[in-house]
């Protein structure tokens, strides 16, 4: 039977880097549930691989059909995991990894109480600011993301596990998450 793991945390917390490493570890038998989003692809991102890039109209149609396990407005865009994606992943007999925001993790936990929720947190907010500056976010985007990050970090106690991803120590954070999944 497939197990569901959610990986959440503020923007630039390292959750996608950790997810990529987990998915390469064949012993974990993980498959990533691909999230839908209304934002534009970033350089190097591919549709149906990194995300399903949808128009606002396509996203609205899925909402109307109750086609999401979870969805939320995040950083001025919408993100969600479709029910059909989760069902597809379950049929593959693999453990499912969902890289989602805090609101999404709450929704998943309500529908699947057996899901294991993991929160990736930087050691402090200044570290997060530095990471965002290195990623060349606009002042507007940084402001939106930092406000969201503070709210998300305050909700970390709702998660089954909290892993601190301290700058320069990503390998240790990855190992802690691997131990949780095992």
N, C-alpha and C positions, 0 to 999 in steps of 0.2 A: 504494500500500500504506500502510495506517495505521501511524503511529508511536505508541508509548506513552511518555508522560511521567508520572513520579510527582513529586508535590510533597509533601514531608514537613517536619516541624519541630515544635518544642514547642508546646503550647497557648499561644495568644496571640502566636505568632511572626509572624503576618500572612499565613499561607499561604492562608486563605480569601479575604482581601481581594485578594491577588495573583491567585488563581484567577479571581475574578469579573472582574477587569480583563483577564486573558488571554482569557477566553471572549468578551468583548465585542469583541476585536480580530479582525475577520473574516479578515484576511490570514493569520492563524495556522491557520485551518481546524481549530479545536479543538472537541471535544465532551467534556463532563465525564461520567465514569463515576460514576453515583450509587451511593453507599455505603449498605449496610444497617447499621442500628444497633438496639440494644435499649434505648437511652436514650429518655427522653421528649423531644418536640420543644421547642425553646426558642421564646420569643416571635418570631413572624414566620416560623418555619420551616414548610414545607409538605411533606407526604408525597408521594413520587414526584418531587419537585422538588429539595429540599435533601438528603434522605435517604429511604430506604425504612425506615420505623419498624416494626420487627417485635417480636412478643412473644418471650420466651425460647424458647417451644415452637416457634415458626416458625423461629427461628434454628437451634435444635437439629436440626430436620428437614432444613434445607439442609446442615448439617454432615454428617449421616448419609448424604445423597445425594452427598457430595463436590461440593457445588454452589458452592463458593467458590474463586476464584483465590487469595485471601488473606483471612485473618481473624485477629483478635487480641482479647484482653482489654485494654482501655485505660480507665483512670480508673474502674474498677468497672463498666464496660459492655463490650459486645462490638460490634465493627465489622467489616465485611467487604465485599468486592466480589464479587458473584456472577458465576459463569462466564457465565450467560445475559446479564447486563448487558454484560460485555466483548464477547461475541460480537455482541450487538445493535449496540454502538457501532462495531465493526469493519465491519459491513455498511453503515454510513452513509458509508463512505469518508472519514472525518474522522480527524484525529489525536486520540488519546485522552488526556485529562488525568485522572489519578487523584490525589485529595487524600487521602493515607493516612498512617498512622504509620510509624515506622522499621521495625517488624517486618513490616508489610505490604509496604513497599518491598523488603525483603530477599526476601520470598516471590515478588514479581513478578519481581525480577531473576533468581531461580532458574528460573522458568518461561519468562521472556522476557528472555534475556540482552541482547538488542538494545535494551531499554527504557532511556531516559535518566532517571536519578534526580537530583533536585534537592532540596537541603536548605536550608530557610529558617531562619536563626539570628538571634536578637537579638544586639546587641553584647556584652551581659553578662547575668548572672542577675538582677542588681538591676533592670535594665530590664524583665525579664519579670515580676518581682514587682509592679512598679508597674502594668503593664498588667493583671495579674490583679486587683489591688485596685480598679482603675477599673471592672472588669467585675463587681464585687461577688460574687466567688466566696467561698464559706464558707471558714473556716479549714481545715476538713477537705479540701475540694476543692483549695484552694491547696497544702496539704501534699502531697497525692497528685500533683498536676500538676507541682510543682517537683521532686519526687524523680524523676518520669518525665523531666522536661526535662533534668536533669543527665545521666541515662543516655543520652538521645537525642543531646544535644550531644557526648557522648564518642564517639558512633558516626558523627559527620558525615563522617569521612574515608572511610567506606564508599561515599559517594555520588559520582556523576560530577561534580557541581557543588555548591558551597556559596555561598549568597548571604546576605550580612549585611543584615538589615533593621533599621537603626539608627533609633531613635525620631525621628520627624519627617522621615524620608527614604524614605518608602514609594515615591515615584515613581522613585527611583533603583533600588530593589530590583526594582520591576516591570520597568523597562527592561532590567536585567540578565537577568531570566528571559525576557523577550521575545527578547533576542539569543540565548539558549541554544536556545529553541524554533525560531527561524529557522534 
